[in-house]
Amino acid sequence: MAVFLGVIAVLCSILLPPVYSSEDLLPFEPIQYVKGQLPDSVSTPFTNLIGDATPTQAAEFITKAKVLLKSHLGNSGTSAILIKGERVMVQRRASGLQWDSKIKLPYSNTISLISSLLPILLEGYKGTAIKDPIEKVLRGKDLTHPLVAGRESLSFMDILNKLPSVGKNIDLDSSSLLSSLLANGELSIHFVNAILDNAAHEAWMDALMAIGSADIQLDSNGQLIMDLNSLLQFALTIAHDLKNIGAAVRKERIPLDNGKYLFGWWFNCPKDSSSSCLIPSAPTDTIFSLSPDLRLYVTPSLELTLMILGPGAISTSKGKTLESIADILIEDTEIWRQLVSSVAEDKSTSEAEAHQSPEANTKTVPESPNENIETVEEKIDTGDEDLIVLIHWVWPILVFLFWVTFSHLWVYWILHIFWIFLTSVSKRAYSPRPKTAAESKN
């Protein structure tokens, strides 16, 4: 009977949906709460091209976007990198910035990273650890740390999900909002390390390995050090999870703070139609993590990532720094506009060509140096497309045939050389074929 009841209990635990209790750290993963508040994507010429572009269209977009970004960013020291999936489409990197260059992750960006890693970082901890006020969770020197001063009554969930504010409304022009977010990010690292204590290093390694970024390190102040490759891997993980995992059930969803913010992520176009998009030129379902030194934009519907590092061209030209959220949004809105305008120019060019007469469309050489240059280049690219497709089909076959032929040759020669070596060392390594009767008579 005991065995029978044990089997029934195991089957029930497998087949029945989990029942969440107050003991769980969170009923759902943080990224599921984010997905529950994600708006629907809206189709635009930019999203259509990024989502379903031919090789020719993609090449034209990349070329124009590079020119526009180079002209806009100039020598400002700002880098902008647009990635589709794992493929870098457009990049304008500042001098000296490489993919393996080490950068310190700004504290306000750290909030979104810690939120994503929370279930692994604090695996096994009860929900009270992040839902109770900090003054009830931390003890001793961890509680009296200067970072905790003035925030003792807040919970860790408040640190991750709430925008610092004095009144009911959030002032994006306020410099104190940005500095408070930086302080919250620093406090979040202190809180996690404090409750993990001696297990902190191991917990961080496990969590970072889960997103394929085990190369991230912690400096003596607890600040995360990473390179662009690790940053991209984090963005890809977020985009993949938002696209493939389920959203938190409606009754469990956490509302956006001020209609814009959740778990360290800003929502470009909140679900509430009364709220305007923070960056109108960016896709509607874009979320982003921001600081004056780093902005990470993720659009899950397009598997699109935009990384922006540095102060921005506008602020640099005016000799100022990014002192508020509004300053950052102004900078990045212009970068998004440069990318979107590349597609808009393609669209206007196509419409102009569609209204030309049949005789004009048959031209292959412009009558004057300035006439229809883009049309001629477009025809040349289209003619090369068949050749590109042919190469893509033939090349793998040629590689396969070469590999099969070459592999047989080198295997045969290796075995032959090995046999020669053995026969030279010992005569017993080779037994000659017995002679036939006819051969013995001779």
Summary of the structure (lengths in Angstrom):
residues: 442
radius of gyration: 30.2
end to end distance: 86.6
largest distance: 114.6
contacts: 1245
relative contact order: 0.13
helix: 54%
strand: 10%
